[in-house]
């Protein structure tokens, strides 16, 4: 099992009106951690373009424990908490830590790989599967299409005349 960590220096622009890390910044930090992880493990944009695939997040949720303030150094971890057998479905857990190891927040993000031309879910190349397995834990769940159907929200179309 491996855990990836990415370091952030909290900037003024990362802060909200309450003078702590903005909710949108948590999302951005998780996305940047995933991209840095992918770049570090030869799954960056160059490779994704060559393979014709892309990662798509379908659901993300957070729990917050301690405030993160301006000018602090934060580490965001990445672990694979769930993955389908072919790695077409994946789930990351990100944990936010102060420099002293204090756990500030946790995020869980569920996604799929898509074929960029067909815009449909696809199986990633073996290179990705190998890295995903390396960063799995002993508690990594085996995900299936049923898990995607059980995400907490479903589409609910509405009458567009409501918008007038």
ROKE-257072 format. One line per 2 residues: number of its first residue (from 1); their letters; for each residue x, y, z of N, C-alpha, C. Coordinates in Angstrom, 1 decimal. Atoms other than C-alpha are relative to their C-alpha. Example, Ala and Ser with C-alpha at 12.3 -4.5 7.8 and 13.67 -1.06 7.14 Angstrom:
residues 2
1	AS	0.9 -1.2 0.0 12.3 -4.5 7.8 0.9 1.2 0.0 | -0.9 -1.1 0.0 13.7 -1.1 7.1 -0.8 1.1 0.8
END
This chain:
residues 164
1	XX	0.8 -1.2 0.0 0.0 0.0 0.0 0.9 1.2 0.0 | -0.7 -1.3 0.1 1.2 3.5 -0.9 -1.0 1.1 0.2
3	XX	0.8 -1.2 -0.1 -0.1 6.9 0.0 0.8 1.1 -0.6 | -0.7 -1.1 0.6 0.7 9.9 -2.1 -0.4 1.3 0.7
5	XX	0.3 -1.2 -0.7 1.0 13.3 -0.5 0.4 1.2 -0.9 | -0.3 -1.2 0.8 1.0 16.8 -2.2 -0.1 1.2 1.0
7	XX	-0.1 -1.1 -0.9 2.0 20.0 -0.4 -0.6 1.3 -0.6 | 0.6 -1.3 0.4 0.1 23.3 -0.6 0.4 1.1 1.0
9	XX	-0.2 -1.2 -0.9 1.0 26.7 0.8 -1.3 0.8 -0.2 | 1.3 -0.6 0.1 -2.4 28.3 1.6 0.2 1.5 -0.3
11	XX	-0.1 -1.4 0.5 -2.7 31.6 -0.4 -1.2 0.8 0.5 | 1.1 -0.9 -0.3 -4.9 34.6 0.3 -1.2 -0.3 -0.9
13	XX	1.1 0.3 1.0 -7.0 33.7 -2.8 -0.7 -1.3 0.4 | 0.6 1.2 -0.4 -7.7 30.3 -1.2 -1.0 0.1 1.2
15	XX	0.8 -0.3 -1.3 -9.6 31.9 1.8 -1.3 0.6 -0.4 | 1.4 -0.6 0.2 -13.3 32.7 2.1 -0.2 1.2 1.0
17	XX	0.4 -1.1 -0.9 -15.1 35.5 4.0 0.2 -0.3 1.5 | -0.2 0.4 -1.3 -14.7 33.5 7.2 1.4 -0.1 0.4
19	XX	-1.5 0.0 -0.2 -10.9 33.7 6.9 0.5 -1.4 0.2 | -0.6 1.3 0.0 -10.4 30.0 6.5 -0.2 -0.6 -1.4
21	XX	0.0 0.5 1.3 -10.0 27.7 3.5 -1.4 -0.1 -0.6 | 1.3 0.0 0.7 -12.9 28.1 1.1 -0.4 -1.4 -0.4
23	XX	0.5 1.3 0.5 -15.1 25.1 0.2 0.5 -0.3 -1.4 | -0.4 0.2 1.3 -14.2 25.6 -3.4 1.5 -0.4 -0.1
25	XX	-1.4 0.2 -0.1 -10.5 25.5 -2.5 0.3 -1.5 0.3 | -0.2 1.4 -0.3 -10.9 22.0 -1.0 -0.1 -0.8 -1.2
27	XX	0.3 0.7 1.2 -12.3 20.8 -4.3 1.3 0.2 -0.9 | -1.1 -0.3 0.9 -9.4 22.5 -6.2 1.3 -0.7 0.5
29	XX	-1.2 0.6 -0.6 -6.7 21.1 -3.8 -0.1 -1.6 -0.3 | 0.2 1.5 0.3 -8.2 17.5 -4.3 0.3 -0.2 -1.5
31	XX	-0.2 0.1 1.4 -8.2 18.0 -8.1 1.5 0.1 -0.4 | -1.4 -0.2 0.2 -4.6 19.3 -8.1 0.8 -1.2 0.5
33	XX	-0.7 1.2 -0.5 -3.5 16.4 -5.9 -0.1 -1.2 -0.9 | 0.2 1.1 1.0 -5.0 13.9 -8.4 0.8 0.2 -1.2
35	XX	-0.8 -0.2 1.2 -3.4 15.6 -11.3 1.5 -0.1 0.2 | -1.4 0.1 -0.3 0.0 15.8 -9.6 0.3 -1.5 0.1
37	XX	-0.1 1.4 -0.1 -0.4 12.1 -8.7 0.1 -0.7 -1.4 | 0.0 0.6 1.4 -1.2 11.2 -12.3 1.3 0.4 -0.7
39	XX	-1.2 -0.4 0.6 1.7 13.3 -13.6 1.2 -0.8 0.5 | -1.1 0.7 -0.6 4.1 11.7 -11.2 0.1 -1.5 -0.4
41	XX	0.1 1.4 0.3 3.0 8.2 -12.2 -0.3 -0.2 -1.5 | 0.1 0.2 1.4 3.1 8.7 -16.0 -1.4 -0.2 -0.5
43	XX	1.4 0.0 0.5 -0.6 9.3 -16.4 -0.5 1.4 -0.2 | 0.3 -1.4 0.2 -0.5 13.0 -17.2 -0.7 0.3 -1.3
45	XX	0.8 -0.4 1.2 -2.2 14.9 -20.0 0.6 -0.6 -1.2 | -0.6 0.6 1.2 0.3 13.7 -22.6 -0.4 -1.4 -0.2
47	XX	0.4 1.4 0.1 -0.4 10.1 -21.8 -1.5 -0.2 -0.2 | 1.4 0.1 0.1 -4.1 10.6 -21.4 -0.5 0.3 -1.5
49	XX	0.3 -0.4 1.4 -4.2 12.3 -24.8 0.3 -1.2 -1.0 | -0.4 1.1 0.9 -2.3 9.4 -26.4 -0.9 -1.2 0.1
51	XX	0.9 1.2 -0.2 -4.6 6.8 -24.8 -1.4 0.4 -0.4 | 1.3 -0.4 0.4 -7.7 8.9 -25.7 -1.0 -0.1 1.1
53	XX	1.0 0.2 -1.2 -9.2 8.7 -22.2 0.2 1.2 0.9 | -0.1 -1.0 -1.0 -9.9 11.1 -19.4 -0.8 -0.4 1.3
55	XX	0.7 0.3 -1.3 -10.9 10.9 -15.7 -1.2 1.0 0.2 | 1.2 -0.8 -0.2 -14.4 12.1 -14.8 -0.5 -0.3 1.5
57	XX	0.5 0.2 -1.3 -15.5 12.7 -11.2 -1.6 0.1 -0.1 | 1.5 0.1 0.0 -19.2 11.7 -10.6 -0.6 0.5 1.3
59	XX	0.5 -0.4 -1.3 -19.5 12.4 -6.9 1.1 0.3 0.9 | -1.0 -0.4 -1.0 -17.5 14.1 -4.2 -0.6 0.5 1.3
61	XX	0.6 -0.5 -1.3 -18.2 14.6 -0.5 1.1 0.2 1.0 | -1.1 -0.4 -0.9 -16.3 16.1 2.4 -0.5 -0.1 1.5
63	XX	0.2 -0.2 -1.4 -16.1 16.0 6.2 1.1 0.9 0.5 | -0.9 -1.0 -0.5 -14.4 18.9 8.0 0.2 -0.1 1.5
65	XX	-0.3 0.2 -1.4 -12.6 18.6 11.4 0.7 1.2 0.6 | -0.7 -1.2 -0.6 -10.2 21.6 11.9 0.2 1.0 -1.1
67	XX	-0.1 -1.0 1.0 -9.9 24.9 10.2 1.4 0.0 -0.6 | -1.2 -0.2 0.8 -7.2 25.6 7.6 0.1 1.5 -0.2
69	XX	0.0 -1.4 0.0 -6.0 29.2 7.8 1.1 0.5 -1.0 | -1.0 -0.6 0.9 -3.9 31.6 5.6 1.4 -0.3 0.4
71	XX	-1.4 0.2 -0.2 -0.2 31.0 5.3 0.4 -1.3 0.7 | -0.3 1.3 -0.5 -0.4 27.5 6.6 0.5 -0.9 -1.1
73	XX	-0.4 1.1 0.9 1.3 24.5 4.9 -0.9 -1.2 0.2 | 1.0 1.1 0.0 -1.2 21.7 4.1 0.5 -1.1 -0.9
75	XX	-0.3 1.2 0.8 -0.6 18.2 2.9 -1.3 -0.7 -0.3 | 1.2 0.8 0.4 -3.3 16.4 0.9 0.5 -1.3 -0.5
77	XX	-0.3 1.4 0.4 -3.1 12.6 0.6 -0.9 -0.5 -1.0 | 0.8 0.7 1.0 -4.4 10.3 -2.0 0.2 -1.5 0.2
79	XX	0.0 1.4 -0.1 -5.3 6.7 -1.6 -1.2 -0.5 -0.9 | 1.1 0.6 0.8 -7.4 4.4 -3.8 -0.9 -0.8 1.0
81	XX	0.9 0.7 -1.0 -10.4 3.4 -1.6 -0.9 -1.0 -0.6 | 0.9 0.9 0.7 -12.4 1.6 -4.3 0.4 0.0 -1.4
83	XX	-0.3 0.1 1.4 -11.9 0.3 -7.8 -0.7 -1.2 -0.5 | 0.6 1.2 0.7 -13.7 -2.0 -10.2 1.2 -0.9 -0.4
85	XX	-1.0 1.0 0.4 -11.8 -5.1 -11.3 0.8 0.5 -1.2 | -0.7 -0.5 1.2 -10.9 -3.4 -14.6 0.4 1.4 0.1
87	XX	-0.4 -1.4 -0.3 -10.3 0.0 -13.0 -0.8 1.1 -0.7 | 0.8 -1.0 0.7 -13.0 1.7 -15.1 -0.7 0.9 1.0
89	XX	0.6 -0.8 -1.0 -14.6 2.9 -11.9 1.0 0.1 1.2 | -1.0 -0.2 -1.1 -12.5 4.3 -9.0 -0.5 0.9 1.0
91	XX	0.4 -0.9 -1.1 -12.8 6.0 -5.7 1.3 0.4 0.7 | -1.1 -0.5 -0.7 -10.2 8.2 -4.1 -0.4 0.5 1.4
93	XX	0.2 -0.7 -1.3 -9.9 9.3 -0.4 1.2 0.9 0.1 | -1.0 -1.0 -0.2 -8.1 12.5 0.2 -0.1 0.5 1.5
95	XX	0.0 -0.5 -1.3 -7.1 13.6 3.7 0.9 1.2 0.1 | -0.7 -1.2 -0.1 -6.0 17.1 4.6 0.7 0.1 1.4
97	XX	-0.7 0.0 -1.2 -3.3 17.5 7.2 0.8 1.4 0.2 | -0.9 -1.0 -0.3 -1.5 20.4 8.9 1.4 -0.6 0.1
99	XX	-1.4 0.5 0.0 2.3 20.2 9.0 0.3 -0.9 1.2 | -0.3 0.8 -1.2 2.2 18.7 12.5 -0.8 -1.3 0.0
101	XX	0.7 1.3 0.1 0.0 15.8 11.3 -1.5 0.1 0.4 | 1.4 -0.2 -0.4 -3.3 17.2 12.5 -0.9 -0.2 -1.2
103	XX	0.9 0.4 1.0 -6.1 15.7 10.4 -1.1 1.1 -0.1 | 1.0 -1.1 0.1 -8.3 18.7 9.1 -1.3 -0.4 -0.7
105	XX	1.2 0.3 0.8 -10.7 17.2 6.6 0.3 -1.3 -0.8 | -0.1 1.2 0.9 -11.4 14.1 4.4 -1.0 0.2 -1.1
107	XX	0.8 0.0 1.2 -12.8 13.9 0.9 0.0 -1.4 -0.6 | 0.1 1.3 0.8 -14.1 10.9 -1.0 -0.6 0.4 -1.3
109	XX	0.4 -0.4 1.3 -14.4 11.2 -4.7 -0.1 -1.3 -0.9 | 0.3 1.2 0.9 -15.9 8.6 -7.1 0.0 0.4 -1.4
111	XX	-0.1 -0.3 1.4 -15.2 8.6 -10.8 0.1 -1.2 -0.9 | -0.1 1.1 1.1 -14.9 6.7 -14.1 1.0 0.6 -1.0
113	XX	-0.8 -0.4 1.2 -12.5 6.8 -17.1 -1.0 0.0 -1.1 | 0.8 0.0 1.2 -14.1 7.8 -20.3 0.8 0.1 -1.2
115	XX	-0.6 -0.1 1.3 -13.2 7.4 -23.9 -0.3 1.4 -0.5 | 0.3 -1.4 0.4 -12.8 11.0 -25.1 -0.7 0.2 -1.3
117	XX	0.7 -0.2 1.3 -14.1 10.4 -28.6 -1.5 -0.5 0.2 | 1.3 0.6 -0.1 -17.1 8.2 -27.7 -0.8 0.6 1.2
119	XX	0.6 -0.6 -1.2 -17.8 10.0 -24.4 -0.8 -1.0 0.8 | 0.6 1.1 -0.8 -18.6 6.7 -22.7 1.1 -0.6 0.9
121	XX	-0.9 0.7 -0.9 -17.1 4.8 -19.8 0.9 -1.0 -0.7 | -0.9 0.9 0.6 -14.0 2.8 -20.7 0.9 -0.6 1.0
123	XX	-1.0 0.6 -0.8 -11.4 0.5 -19.3 1.4 0.7 -0.3 | -1.3 -0.7 0.2 -8.0 2.3 -18.8 1.1 -1.0 -0.4
125	XX	-1.1 0.9 0.4 -4.7 0.8 -20.1 0.6 -0.6 1.3 | -0.6 0.7 -1.1 -2.8 -1.6 -17.9 1.0 0.9 0.8
127	XX	-0.9 -0.9 -0.7 -0.3 1.2 -17.0 -0.8 0.6 1.2 | 0.8 -0.6 -1.1 -3.1 2.9 -15.0 -0.4 -1.0 1.0
129	XX	0.4 1.0 -0.9 -4.4 -0.3 -13.5 1.1 -0.4 1.0 | -1.1 0.3 -0.9 -0.9 -1.1 -12.1 0.2 1.1 1.0
131	XX	-0.2 -1.1 -0.9 -0.6 2.3 -10.5 -1.1 0.0 1.0 | 1.1 0.0 -0.9 -4.1 2.2 -9.1 0.1 -1.2 1.0
133	XX	-0.1 1.1 -1.0 -3.4 -1.2 -7.5 1.1 0.3 1.0 | -1.1 -0.3 -0.9 -0.1 0.1 -6.0 -0.5 0.9 1.1
135	XX	0.5 -1.0 -1.0 -2.1 2.9 -4.2 -1.3 -0.4 0.6 | 1.2 0.6 -0.7 -4.9 0.6 -3.1 0.4 -0.3 1.4
137	XX	-0.2 0.4 -1.4 -5.2 -0.3 0.6 -0.6 -1.4 0.2 | 0.6 1.3 -0.3 -6.1 -3.5 2.3 -1.5 0.1 0.2
139	XX	1.5 -0.3 -0.1 -9.6 -1.9 2.7 -0.6 0.4 -1.3 | 0.5 -0.5 1.2 -10.0 -1.0 -0.9 -1.2 -0.9 -0.4
141	XX	1.2 0.7 0.4 -13.5 -1.9 -2.0 0.0 -0.4 -1.5 | 0.2 0.3 1.4 -14.3 -3.7 -5.3 -1.3 0.7 -0.4
143	XX	1.2 -0.8 0.5 -16.7 -1.3 -7.1 -0.6 -0.7 -1.2 | 0.7 0.5 1.1 -19.3 -2.3 -9.6 -0.9 1.1 -0.6
145	XX	1.0 -0.9 0.6 -21.8 -0.5 -11.9 -1.1 0.3 1.0 | 1.0 -0.2 -1.0 -24.3 -1.0 -9.0 0.4 1.1 1.0
147	XX	-0.4 -1.1 -0.9 -22.2 1.3 -6.8 -0.3 1.3 -0.6 | 0.3 -1.2 0.6 -22.6 4.0 -9.4 -1.5 0.3 0.1
149	XX	1.5 -0.2 -0.1 -26.4 3.5 -9.4 -0.4 0.4 1.4 | 0.3 -0.3 -1.4 -26.3 3.8 -5.6 0.5 1.3 0.5
151	XX	-0.4 -1.3 -0.5 -24.7 7.2 -5.5 -1.2 0.8 0.5 | 1.2 -0.6 -0.7 -27.0 9.5 -3.4 -0.9 0.8 -0.8
153	XX	0.9 -0.9 0.8 -28.4 11.7 -6.2 -0.2 -0.6 -1.3 | 0.4 0.5 1.3 -30.2 10.8 -9.4 -0.5 1.2 -0.8
155	XX	0.6 -1.1 0.8 -31.2 13.1 -12.3 -1.5 0.2 0.2 | 1.5 -0.3 -0.2 -34.6 14.8 -11.8 -0.3 1.2 -1.0
157	XX	0.3 -1.0 1.0 -35.6 16.7 -15.0 -1.2 0.8 0.5 | 1.1 -0.9 -0.5 -38.0 19.6 -14.5 -0.6 0.7 -1.3
159	XX	0.7 -0.8 1.0 -40.4 21.7 -16.6 0.8 1.3 -0.1 | -0.8 -1.2 0.1 -38.3 24.5 -18.0 -0.8 1.3 0.1
161	XX	0.8 -1.2 -0.1 -41.2 26.9 -17.8 0.1 0.6 1.5 | -0.3 -0.4 -1.4 -40.3 27.1 -14.0 1.0 1.1 0.0
163	XX	-1.1 -0.9 0.0 -37.3 29.2 -15.0 -0.4 1.4 -0.4 | 0.4 -1.3 0.5 -39.3 32.1 -16.4 -0.5 0.9 1.1
END
